[in-house]
Amino acid sequence: MSAETADLRGVIKRNMSKLDQIYESLGTVYEEELSLVGKTNRSALMVSGLLENYYTCLETTFLRISRFFENSLDSDRWHSDLLEKMTISIEGVRIPVVSDENHSRLLELLKFRHFRRYYSELEYDWDRLEFLTKKLNEAHPIVVADLQRFDRFLVSL
C-alpha cells in the first residue's frame, strides 16, 4: 500500500470517529439538553451547529477522496458537484463512496449547511431541525457502512 493510500485511510478513519462523536453529541442534546431547556433558540443553535458540523466533516472526507482520485469539480457549485461525484463509480479507478439510497439525505444536510453558513439566522424552525435530525439518523449508519466499504476498497488497491 502506498503512503498516499495509507494517509487517505487515516483521514477517513479519523473523520469517521469525529462523525460518530458529532452524531452522539446530537443524540445527547435531544436526550438531555432539550429535556432541561426545551426547544429554544439557544437549543436550536446547538442542534443546527451539530448538523452543520456533521456535514462539514463528511464533506472534508469527500474532498480528500476526490483529490486523491483527481476528480475535477465545478468551481461554481463544487459542494453539490462533490456530493454527486461521490455517488458514481469510475470504472478502473474507484467505487462509489456514497450509496444511492443516502444521496438525498446527505443533500438535505448539504442544503442546510449552506443555509446556516451564509444566512445569519438566529431563529430556527424546529420542524425543519427535527426533519434534518431524522434524515441524519437515517443517514449516519449508512455513511459508516459506505465509508467502511470504501476503506476495504482502498486496502485492495
VMD Tcl script that builds the backbone (N, CA, C; Angstrom):
set m [mol new atoms 471]
animate dup $m
set s [atomselect $m all]
$s set {name element resname resid chain x y z} {
  {N N MET 1 A 0.848 -1.179 0.000}
  {CA C MET 1 A 0.000 0.000 0.000}
  {C C MET 1 A 0.891 1.239 0.000}
  {N N SER 2 A 0.538 2.193 -0.832}
  {CA C SER 2 A 1.335 3.413 -0.924}
  {C C SER 2 A 1.112 4.290 0.304}
  {N N ALA 3 A 2.048 5.197 0.527}
  {CA C ALA 3 A 1.931 6.137 1.652}
  {C C ALA 3 A 0.705 7.030 1.479}
  {N N GLU 4 A 0.406 7.405 0.236}
  {CA C GLU 4 A -0.754 8.265 -0.031}
  {C C GLU 4 A -2.059 7.542 0.306}
  {N N THR 5 A -2.119 6.263 -0.042}
  {CA C THR 5 A -3.311 5.477 0.269}
  {C C THR 5 A -3.453 5.313 1.775}
  {N N ALA 6 A -2.355 5.028 2.444}
  {CA C ALA 6 A -2.386 4.888 3.907}
  {C C ALA 6 A -2.819 6.200 4.554}
  {N N ASP 7 A -2.354 7.310 4.020}
  {CA C ASP 7 A -2.732 8.622 4.542}
  {C C ASP 7 A -4.235 8.850 4.377}
  {N N LEU 8 A -4.761 8.529 3.195}
  {CA C LEU 8 A -6.199 8.703 2.957}
  {C C LEU 8 A -7.009 7.821 3.888}
  {N N ARG 9 A -6.573 6.589 4.081}
  {CA C ARG 9 A -7.262 5.697 5.015}
  {C C ARG 9 A -7.253 6.287 6.424}
  {N N GLY 10 A -6.147 6.877 6.820}
  {CA C GLY 10 A -6.060 7.505 8.136}
  {C C GLY 10 A -7.025 8.663 8.275}
  {N N VAL 11 A -7.131 9.478 7.237}
  {CA C VAL 11 A -8.069 10.607 7.255}
  {C C VAL 11 A -9.500 10.098 7.372}
  {N N ILE 12 A -9.826 9.083 6.592}
  {CA C ILE 12 A -11.183 8.541 6.628}
  {C C ILE 12 A -11.499 7.992 8.016}
  {N N LYS 13 A -10.582 7.233 8.596}
  {CA C LYS 13 A -10.828 6.664 9.927}
  {C C LYS 13 A -10.959 7.754 10.990}
  {N N ARG 14 A -10.082 8.754 10.924}
  {CA C ARG 14 A -10.160 9.858 11.891}
  {C C ARG 14 A -11.499 10.577 11.762}
  {N N ASN 15 A -11.912 10.853 10.531}
  {CA C ASN 15 A -13.156 11.585 10.322}
  {C C ASN 15 A -14.381 10.738 10.671}
  {N N MET 16 A -14.286 9.418 10.486}
  {CA C MET 16 A -15.388 8.559 10.917}
  {C C MET 16 A -15.566 8.646 12.426}
  {N N SER 17 A -14.468 8.718 13.141}
  {CA C SER 17 A -14.537 8.865 14.588}
  {C C SER 17 A -15.186 10.200 14.957}
  {N N LYS 18 A -14.814 11.256 14.249}
  {CA C LYS 18 A -15.418 12.575 14.502}
  {C C LYS 18 A -16.907 12.558 14.181}
  {N N LEU 19 A -17.275 11.908 13.074}
  {CA C LEU 19 A -18.694 11.823 12.704}
  {C C LEU 19 A -19.486 11.113 13.807}
  {N N ASP 20 A -18.933 10.032 14.334}
  {CA C ASP 20 A -19.587 9.320 15.430}
  {C C ASP 20 A -19.752 10.227 16.648}
  {N N GLN 21 A -18.710 10.984 16.975}
  {CA C GLN 21 A -18.767 11.885 18.137}
  {C C GLN 21 A -19.835 12.960 17.944}
  {N N ILE 22 A -19.883 13.542 16.757}
  {CA C ILE 22 A -20.886 14.583 16.483}
  {C C ILE 22 A -22.287 13.994 16.553}
  {N N TYR 23 A -22.445 12.819 15.952}
  {CA C TYR 23 A -23.748 12.147 15.954}
  {C C TYR 23 A -24.195 11.833 17.389}
  {N N GLU 24 A -23.289 11.317 18.197}
  {CA C GLU 24 A -23.612 11.021 19.594}
  {C C GLU 24 A -23.926 12.298 20.365}
  {N N SER 25 A -23.218 13.376 20.077}
  {CA C SER 25 A -23.486 14.654 20.746}
  {C C SER 25 A -24.882 15.158 20.407}
  {N N LEU 26 A -25.296 14.983 19.169}
  {CA C LEU 26 A -26.642 15.395 18.777}
  {C C LEU 26 A -27.684 14.590 19.557}
  {N N GLY 27 A -27.452 13.306 19.698}
  {CA C GLY 27 A -28.354 12.478 20.495}
  {C C GLY 27 A -28.423 12.940 21.938}
  {N N THR 28 A -27.279 13.318 22.485}
  {CA C THR 28 A -27.222 13.812 23.864}
  {C C THR 28 A -28.006 15.116 24.009}
  {N N VAL 29 A -27.891 15.992 23.026}
  {CA C VAL 29 A -28.648 17.251 23.072}
  {C C VAL 29 A -30.139 16.946 23.132}
  {N N TYR 30 A -30.588 16.037 22.273}
  {CA C TYR 30 A -32.017 15.697 22.284}
  {C C TYR 30 A -32.435 15.012 23.577}
  {N N GLU 31 A -31.602 14.114 24.089}
  {CA C GLU 31 A -31.965 13.351 25.276}
  {C C GLU 31 A -31.845 14.164 26.564}
  {N N GLU 32 A -30.835 15.015 26.654}
  {CA C GLU 32 A -30.570 15.702 27.917}
  {C C GLU 32 A -30.890 17.195 27.883}
  {N N GLU 33 A -30.286 17.900 26.946}
  {CA C GLU 33 A -30.418 19.367 26.927}
  {C C GLU 33 A -31.865 19.804 26.679}
  {N N LEU 34 A -32.498 19.197 25.683}
  {CA C LEU 34 A -33.862 19.622 25.363}
  {C C LEU 34 A -34.837 19.328 26.493}
  {N N SER 35 A -34.587 18.262 27.227}
  {CA C SER 35 A -35.482 17.969 28.355}
  {C C SER 35 A -35.321 19.010 29.461}
  {N N LEU 36 A -34.153 19.648 29.518}
  {CA C LEU 36 A -33.911 20.670 30.540}
  {C C LEU 36 A -34.367 22.057 30.102}
  {N N VAL 37 A -34.030 22.447 28.883}
  {CA C VAL 37 A -34.298 23.824 28.449}
  {C C VAL 37 A -35.418 23.941 27.430}
  {N N GLY 38 A -35.817 22.832 26.824}
  {CA C GLY 38 A -36.878 22.874 25.821}
  {C C GLY 38 A -36.365 23.335 24.467}
  {N N LYS 39 A -37.294 23.536 23.575}
  {CA C LYS 39 A -36.966 23.941 22.202}
  {C C LYS 39 A -36.884 25.468 22.125}
  {N N THR 40 A -35.745 25.971 22.509}
  {CA C THR 40 A -35.500 27.405 22.497}
  {C C THR 40 A -34.570 27.755 21.345}
  {N N ASN 41 A -34.339 29.031 21.149}
  {CA C ASN 41 A -33.374 29.458 20.131}
  {C C ASN 41 A -31.969 28.978 20.480}
  {N N ARG 42 A -31.639 28.977 21.766}
  {CA C ARG 42 A -30.304 28.506 22.177}
  {C C ARG 42 A -30.128 27.017 21.902}
  {N N SER 43 A -31.138 26.224 22.220}
  {CA C SER 43 A -31.016 24.790 21.944}
  {C C SER 43 A -31.046 24.526 20.435}
  {N N ALA 44 A -31.756 25.358 19.696}
  {CA C ALA 44 A -31.766 25.236 18.234}
  {C C ALA 44 A -30.372 25.509 17.669}
  {N N LEU 45 A -29.668 26.445 18.279}
  {CA C LEU 45 A -28.300 26.725 17.832}
  {C C LEU 45 A -27.397 25.519 18.061}
  {N N MET 46 A -27.602 24.800 19.161}
  {CA C MET 46 A -26.809 23.587 19.405}
  {C C MET 46 A -27.106 22.539 18.337}
  {N N VAL 47 A -28.382 22.286 18.088}
  {CA C VAL 47 A -28.775 21.270 17.109}
  {C C VAL 47 A -28.282 21.657 15.725}
  {N N SER 48 A -28.514 22.899 15.334}
  {CA C SER 48 A -28.115 23.324 13.992}
  {C C SER 48 A -26.596 23.300 13.830}
  {N N GLY 49 A -25.879 23.664 14.876}
  {CA C GLY 49 A -24.419 23.628 14.811}
  {C C GLY 49 A -23.892 22.213 14.638}
  {N N LEU 50 A -24.484 21.253 15.339}
  {CA C LEU 50 A -24.050 19.864 15.202}
  {C C LEU 50 A -24.399 19.307 13.826}
  {N N LEU 51 A -25.562 19.657 13.305}
  {CA C LEU 51 A -25.925 19.226 11.948}
  {C C LEU 51 A -24.937 19.792 10.922}
  {N N GLU 52 A -24.605 21.059 11.082}
  {CA C GLU 52 A -23.632 21.691 10.184}
  {C C GLU 52 A -22.265 21.037 10.313}
  {N N ASN 53 A -21.816 20.822 11.542}
  {CA C ASN 53 A -20.503 20.212 11.761}
  {C C ASN 53 A -20.429 18.801 11.196}
  {N N TYR 54 A -21.514 18.049 11.315}
  {CA C TYR 54 A -21.530 16.689 10.788}
  {C C TYR 54 A -21.279 16.724 9.278}
  {N N TYR 55 A -22.068 17.538 8.575}
  {CA C TYR 55 A -21.902 17.542 7.120}
  {C C TYR 55 A -20.539 18.111 6.721}
  {N N THR 56 A -20.061 19.102 7.428}
  {CA C THR 56 A -18.754 19.679 7.107}
  {C C THR 56 A -17.657 18.628 7.250}
  {N N CYS 57 A -17.701 17.843 8.294}
  {CA C CYS 57 A -16.717 16.776 8.494}
  {C C CYS 57 A -16.812 15.739 7.371}
  {N N LEU 58 A -18.035 15.375 7.019}
  {CA C LEU 58 A -18.229 14.407 5.951}
  {C C LEU 58 A -17.744 14.973 4.617}
  {N N GLU 59 A -18.061 16.226 4.349}
  {CA C GLU 59 A -17.632 16.847 3.099}
  {C C GLU 59 A -16.107 16.948 3.023}
  {N N THR 60 A -15.454 17.201 4.149}
  {CA C THR 60 A -13.989 17.233 4.180}
  {C C THR 60 A -13.429 15.873 3.777}
  {N N THR 61 A -14.058 14.815 4.248}
  {CA C THR 61 A -13.651 13.458 3.866}
  {C C THR 61 A -13.829 13.266 2.361}
  {N N PHE 62 A -14.980 13.679 1.850}
  {CA C PHE 62 A -15.240 13.560 0.415}
  {C C PHE 62 A -14.214 14.341 -0.403}
  {N N LEU 63 A -13.860 15.514 0.075}
  {CA C LEU 63 A -12.898 16.345 -0.652}
  {C C LEU 63 A -11.535 15.661 -0.714}
  {N N ARG 64 A -11.115 15.079 0.382}
  {CA C ARG 64 A -9.831 14.353 0.386}
  {C C ARG 64 A -9.864 13.171 -0.576}
  {N N ILE 65 A -10.979 12.443 -0.604}
  {CA C ILE 65 A -11.122 11.324 -1.536}
  {C C ILE 65 A -11.091 11.837 -2.966}
  {N N SER 66 A -11.811 12.905 -3.222}
  {CA C SER 66 A -11.865 13.478 -4.566}
  {C C SER 66 A -10.480 13.902 -5.037}
  {N N ARG 67 A -9.727 14.551 -4.178}
  {CA C ARG 67 A -8.371 14.974 -4.548}
  {C C ARG 67 A -7.462 13.777 -4.791}
  {N N PHE 68 A -7.595 12.741 -3.982}
  {CA C PHE 68 A -6.779 11.543 -4.124}
  {C C PHE 68 A -6.974 10.919 -5.508}
  {N N PHE 69 A -8.232 10.909 -5.971}
  {CA C PHE 69 A -8.537 10.305 -7.269}
  {C C PHE 69 A -8.596 11.329 -8.398}
  {N N GLU 70 A -8.135 12.548 -8.112}
  {CA C GLU 70 A -8.021 13.619 -9.090}
  {C C GLU 70 A -9.328 13.911 -9.821}
  {N N ASN 71 A -10.422 13.917 -9.057}
  {CA C ASN 71 A -11.712 14.294 -9.632}
  {C C ASN 71 A -11.754 15.810 -9.790}
  {N N SER 72 A -12.203 16.273 -10.927}
  {CA C SER 72 A -12.359 17.723 -11.111}
  {C C SER 72 A -13.748 18.117 -10.622}
  {N N LEU 73 A -13.827 19.307 -10.059}
  {CA C LEU 73 A -15.091 19.808 -9.524}
  {C C LEU 73 A -15.447 21.120 -10.188}
  {N N ASP 74 A -16.726 21.330 -10.416}
  {CA C ASP 74 A -17.232 22.578 -10.963}
  {C C ASP 74 A -17.032 23.666 -9.910}
  {N N SER 75 A -16.243 24.674 -10.228}
  {CA C SER 75 A -15.913 25.699 -9.229}
  {C C SER 75 A -17.124 26.528 -8.806}
  {N N ASP 76 A -18.149 26.631 -9.637}
  {CA C ASP 76 A -19.327 27.419 -9.293}
  {C C ASP 76 A -20.244 26.713 -8.303}
  {N N ARG 77 A -20.250 25.399 -8.335}
  {CA C ARG 77 A -21.145 24.646 -7.453}
  {C C ARG 77 A -20.438 23.405 -6.930}
  {N N TRP 78 A -19.248 23.600 -6.408}
  {CA C TRP 78 A -18.408 22.459 -6.073}
  {C C TRP 78 A -18.955 21.624 -4.927}
  {N N HIS 79 A -19.705 22.216 -4.019}
  {CA C HIS 79 A -20.238 21.443 -2.896}
  {C C HIS 79 A -21.212 20.364 -3.396}
  {N N SER 80 A -22.178 20.777 -4.206}
  {CA C SER 80 A -23.136 19.795 -4.725}
  {C C SER 80 A -22.484 18.886 -5.763}
  {N N ASP 81 A -21.546 19.421 -6.524}
  {CA C ASP 81 A -20.812 18.611 -7.501}
  {C C ASP 81 A -20.010 17.524 -6.786}
  {N N LEU 82 A -19.404 17.868 -5.662}
  {CA C LEU 82 A -18.622 16.903 -4.891}
  {C C LEU 82 A -19.515 15.771 -4.389}
  {N N LEU 83 A -20.652 16.102 -3.806}
  {CA C LEU 83 A -21.558 15.071 -3.317}
  {C C LEU 83 A -22.010 14.174 -4.467}
  {N N GLU 84 A -22.340 14.758 -5.574}
  {CA C GLU 84 A -22.770 13.982 -6.742}
  {C C GLU 84 A -21.674 13.031 -7.205}
  {N N LYS 85 A -20.449 13.517 -7.276}
  {CA C LYS 85 A -19.337 12.670 -7.725}
  {C C LYS 85 A -19.062 11.513 -6.776}
  {N N MET 86 A -19.388 11.693 -5.498}
  {CA C MET 86 A -19.158 10.618 -4.538}
  {C C MET 86 A -20.126 9.451 -4.748}
  {N N THR 87 A -21.186 9.668 -5.532}
  {CA C THR 87 A -22.158 8.598 -5.778}
  {C C THR 87 A -21.824 7.763 -7.011}
  {N N ILE 88 A -20.843 8.196 -7.785}
  {CA C ILE 88 A -20.575 7.481 -9.035}
  {C C ILE 88 A -19.379 6.547 -8.918}
  {N N SER 89 A -19.440 5.510 -9.706}
  {CA C SER 89 A -18.332 4.580 -9.834}
  {C C SER 89 A -17.526 5.021 -11.046}
  {N N ILE 90 A -16.228 5.099 -10.900}
  {CA C ILE 90 A -15.358 5.461 -12.015}
  {C C ILE 90 A -14.603 4.186 -12.387}
  {N N GLU 91 A -15.050 3.575 -13.463}
  {CA C GLU 91 A -14.520 2.265 -13.845}
  {C C GLU 91 A -13.002 2.269 -13.934}
  {N N GLY 92 A -12.425 1.292 -13.275}
  {CA C GLY 92 A -10.977 1.155 -13.271}
  {C C GLY 92 A -10.269 2.123 -12.336}
  {N N VAL 93 A -11.034 2.969 -11.639}
  {CA C VAL 93 A -10.428 3.970 -10.757}
  {C C VAL 93 A -10.902 3.788 -9.318}
  {N N ARG 94 A -12.233 3.923 -9.105}
  {CA C ARG 94 A -12.748 3.800 -7.747}
  {C C ARG 94 A -14.224 3.430 -7.753}
  {N N ILE 95 A -14.652 2.889 -6.628}
  {CA C ILE 95 A -16.062 2.577 -6.416}
  {C C ILE 95 A -16.757 3.827 -5.868}
  {N N PRO 96 A -18.100 3.836 -5.851}
  {CA C PRO 96 A -18.790 4.981 -5.242}
  {C C PRO 96 A -18.484 5.061 -3.746}
  {N N VAL 97 A -18.462 6.256 -3.232}
  {CA C VAL 97 A -18.243 6.470 -1.795}
  {C C VAL 97 A -19.591 6.551 -1.089}
  {N N VAL 98 A -20.585 7.116 -1.755}
  {CA C VAL 98 A -21.922 7.302 -1.186}
  {C C VAL 98 A -22.899 6.402 -1.934}
  {N N SER 99 A -23.666 5.637 -1.190}
  {CA C SER 99 A -24.682 4.795 -1.817}
  {C C SER 99 A -25.833 5.668 -2.315}
  {N N ASP 100 A -26.463 5.212 -3.386}
  {CA C ASP 100 A -27.572 5.974 -3.969}
  {C C ASP 100 A -28.670 6.250 -2.953}
  {N N GLU 101 A -28.934 5.271 -2.075}
  {CA C GLU 101 A -30.012 5.443 -1.104}
  {C C GLU 101 A -29.750 6.578 -0.123}
  {N N ASN 102 A -28.498 6.978 0.053}
  {CA C ASN 102 A -28.172 8.009 1.039}
  {C C ASN 102 A -27.990 9.385 0.412}
  {N N HIS 103 A -27.898 9.451 -0.885}
  {CA C HIS 103 A -27.630 10.730 -1.558}
  {C C HIS 103 A -28.644 11.804 -1.179}
  {N N SER 104 A -29.933 11.501 -1.244}
  {CA C SER 104 A -30.946 12.534 -0.978}
  {C C SER 104 A -30.897 13.015 0.474}
  {N N ARG 105 A -30.591 12.114 1.396}
  {CA C ARG 105 A -30.482 12.524 2.808}
  {C C ARG 105 A -29.301 13.481 2.993}
  {N N LEU 106 A -28.179 13.123 2.400}
  {CA C LEU 106 A -26.989 13.965 2.532}
  {C C LEU 106 A -27.187 15.300 1.804}
  {N N LEU 107 A -27.930 15.289 0.722}
  {CA C LEU 107 A -28.221 16.538 0.016}
  {C C LEU 107 A -29.016 17.493 0.904}
  {N N GLU 108 A -29.941 16.963 1.694}
  {CA C GLU 108 A -30.696 17.804 2.639}
  {C C GLU 108 A -29.759 18.443 3.655}
  {N N LEU 109 A -28.804 17.660 4.156}
  {CA C LEU 109 A -27.838 18.199 5.125}
  {C C LEU 109 A -26.928 19.233 4.472}
  {N N LEU 110 A -26.538 18.996 3.226}
  {CA C LEU 110 A -25.722 19.968 2.490}
  {C C LEU 110 A -26.477 21.287 2.328}
  {N N LYS 111 A -27.731 21.212 1.929}
  {CA C LYS 111 A -28.534 22.429 1.748}
  {C C LYS 111 A -28.638 23.216 3.054}
  {N N PHE 112 A -28.863 22.486 4.155}
  {CA C PHE 112 A -28.962 23.159 5.442}
  {C C PHE 112 A -27.630 23.780 5.825}
  {N N ARG 113 A -26.553 23.057 5.623}
  {CA C ARG 113 A -25.234 23.585 5.958}
  {C C ARG 113 A -24.973 24.882 5.192}
  {N N HIS 114 A -25.335 24.888 3.911}
  {CA C HIS 114 A -25.171 26.091 3.089}
  {C C HIS 114 A -26.021 27.230 3.663}
  {N N PHE 115 A -27.259 26.922 3.991}
  {CA C PHE 115 A -28.154 27.930 4.565}
  {C C PHE 115 A -27.568 28.502 5.852}
  {N N ARG 116 A -27.125 27.637 6.725}
  {CA C ARG 116 A -26.630 28.079 8.031}
  {C C ARG 116 A -25.353 28.905 7.909}
  {N N ARG 117 A -24.520 28.553 6.949}
  {CA C ARG 117 A -23.252 29.268 6.799}
  {C C ARG 117 A -23.411 30.654 6.194}
  {N N TYR 118 A -24.352 30.800 5.281}
  {CA C TYR 118 A -24.415 32.032 4.507}
  {C C TYR 118 A -25.568 32.956 4.870}
  {N N TYR 119 A -26.451 32.512 5.757}
  {CA C TYR 119 A -27.550 33.351 6.206}
  {C C TYR 119 A -27.533 33.355 7.726}
  {N N SER 120 A -27.373 34.516 8.289}
  {CA C SER 120 A -27.239 34.627 9.745}
  {C C SER 120 A -28.614 34.558 10.394}
  {N N GLU 121 A -29.142 33.374 10.464}
  {CA C GLU 121 A -30.455 33.147 11.060}
  {C C GLU 121 A -30.271 32.747 12.520}
  {N N LEU 122 A -30.990 33.407 13.388}
  {CA C LEU 122 A -30.902 33.075 14.802}
  {C C LEU 122 A -32.184 32.429 15.326}
  {N N GLU 123 A -33.229 32.426 14.520}
  {CA C GLU 123 A -34.454 31.743 14.903}
  {C C GLU 123 A -34.666 30.608 13.920}
  {N N TYR 124 A -34.691 29.399 14.454}
  {CA C TYR 124 A -34.779 28.215 13.616}
  {C C TYR 124 A -36.168 27.597 13.704}
  {N N ASP 125 A -36.555 26.972 12.631}
  {CA C ASP 125 A -37.816 26.247 12.544}
  {C C ASP 125 A -37.582 24.846 13.112}
  {N N TRP 126 A -38.185 24.560 14.256}
  {CA C TRP 126 A -37.957 23.271 14.902}
  {C C TRP 126 A -38.464 22.102 14.067}
  {N N ASP 127 A -39.516 22.325 13.284}
  {CA C ASP 127 A -39.981 21.247 12.400}
  {C C ASP 127 A -38.878 20.888 11.402}
  {N N ARG 128 A -38.212 21.898 10.888}
  {CA C ARG 128 A -37.123 21.667 9.933}
  {C C ARG 128 A -35.940 20.984 10.621}
  {N N LEU 129 A -35.591 21.446 11.817}
  {CA C LEU 129 A -34.489 20.822 12.546}
  {C C LEU 129 A -34.789 19.356 12.860}
  {N N GLU 130 A -36.020 19.058 13.228}
  {CA C GLU 130 A -36.376 17.672 13.513}
  {C C GLU 130 A -36.376 16.821 12.245}
  {N N PHE 131 A -36.800 17.410 11.123}
  {CA C PHE 131 A -36.731 16.714 9.839}
  {C C PHE 131 A -35.271 16.386 9.502}
  {N N LEU 132 A -34.386 17.356 9.666}
  {CA C LEU 132 A -32.966 17.142 9.365}
  {C C LEU 132 A -32.333 16.141 10.327}
  {N N THR 133 A -32.731 16.189 11.588}
  {CA C THR 133 A -32.226 15.207 12.544}
  {C C THR 133 A -32.691 13.810 12.158}
  {N N LYS 134 A -33.926 13.687 11.701}
  {CA C LYS 134 A -34.435 12.391 11.229}
  {C C LYS 134 A -33.602 11.915 10.037}
  {N N LYS 135 A -33.313 12.812 9.110}
  {CA C LYS 135 A -32.501 12.451 7.945}
  {C C LYS 135 A -31.109 11.994 8.381}
  {N N LEU 136 A -30.532 12.685 9.360}
  {CA C LEU 136 A -29.210 12.283 9.845}
  {C C LEU 136 A -29.281 10.932 10.556}
  {N N ASN 137 A -30.336 10.715 11.330}
  {CA C ASN 137 A -30.499 9.420 11.995}
  {C C ASN 137 A -30.585 8.278 10.983}
  {N N GLU 138 A -31.214 8.528 9.854}
  {CA C GLU 138 A -31.298 7.529 8.795}
  {C C GLU 138 A -29.964 7.400 8.060}
  {N N ALA 139 A -29.291 8.517 7.863}
  {CA C ALA 139 A -28.078 8.547 7.039}
  {C C ALA 139 A -26.843 8.012 7.752}
  {N N HIS 140 A -26.699 8.299 9.031}
  {CA C HIS 140 A -25.442 8.003 9.718}
  {C C HIS 140 A -25.011 6.530 9.630}
  {N N PRO 141 A -25.887 5.564 9.921}
  {CA C PRO 141 A -25.419 4.169 9.815}
  {C C PRO 141 A -24.988 3.804 8.394}
  {N N ILE 142 A -25.636 4.399 7.412}
  {CA C ILE 142 A -25.280 4.121 6.015}
  {C C ILE 142 A -23.973 4.809 5.663}
  {N N VAL 143 A -23.750 6.021 6.167}
  {CA C VAL 143 A -22.480 6.719 5.968}
  {C C VAL 143 A -21.341 5.850 6.503}
  {N N VAL 144 A -21.516 5.334 7.702}
  {CA C VAL 144 A -20.489 4.496 8.315}
  {C C VAL 144 A -20.234 3.257 7.450}
  {N N ALA 145 A -21.296 2.593 7.033}
  {CA C ALA 145 A -21.146 1.394 6.204}
  {C C ALA 145 A -20.486 1.727 4.863}
  {N N ASP 146 A -20.882 2.851 4.270}
  {CA C ASP 146 A -20.288 3.261 2.990}
  {C C ASP 146 A -18.799 3.551 3.134}
  {N N LEU 147 A -18.429 4.262 4.189}
  {CA C LEU 147 A -17.017 4.584 4.384}
  {C C LEU 147 A -16.195 3.340 4.730}
  {N N GLN 148 A -16.785 2.413 5.461}
  {CA C GLN 148 A -16.082 1.158 5.740}
  {C C GLN 148 A -15.879 0.352 4.452}
  {N N ARG 149 A -16.898 0.328 3.603}
  {CA C ARG 149 A -16.787 -0.362 2.319}
  {C C ARG 149 A -15.706 0.295 1.467}
  {N N PHE 150 A -15.677 1.626 1.475}
  {CA C PHE 150 A -14.676 2.340 0.686}
  {C C PHE 150 A -13.274 2.083 1.237}
  {N N ASP 151 A -13.142 1.998 2.542}
  {CA C ASP 151 A -11.853 1.689 3.151}
  {C C ASP 151 A -11.367 0.306 2.702}
  {N N ARG 152 A -12.276 -0.666 2.653}
  {CA C ARG 152 A -11.891 -2.002 2.183}
  {C C ARG 152 A -11.434 -1.939 0.718}
  {N N PHE 153 A -12.074 -1.092 -0.058}
  {CA C PHE 153 A -11.659 -0.896 -1.444}
  {C C PHE 153 A -10.222 -0.345 -1.494}
  {N N LEU 154 A -9.942 0.642 -0.641}
  {CA C LEU 154 A -8.593 1.232 -0.615}
  {C C LEU 154 A -7.542 0.191 -0.266}
  {N N VAL 155 A -7.869 -0.703 0.652}
  {CA C VAL 155 A -6.937 -1.774 1.029}
  {C C VAL 155 A -6.624 -2.644 -0.180}
  {N N SER 156 A -7.620 -2.834 -1.047}
  {CA C SER 156 A -7.424 -3.701 -2.218}
  {C C SER 156 A -6.614 -3.052 -3.330}
  {N N LEU 157 A -6.339 -1.770 -3.227}
  {CA C LEU 157 A -5.574 -1.090 -4.293}
  {C C LEU 157 A -4.144 -1.588 -4.357}
}
mol reanalyze $m
mol bondsrecalc $m
mol representation Tube
mol addrep $m
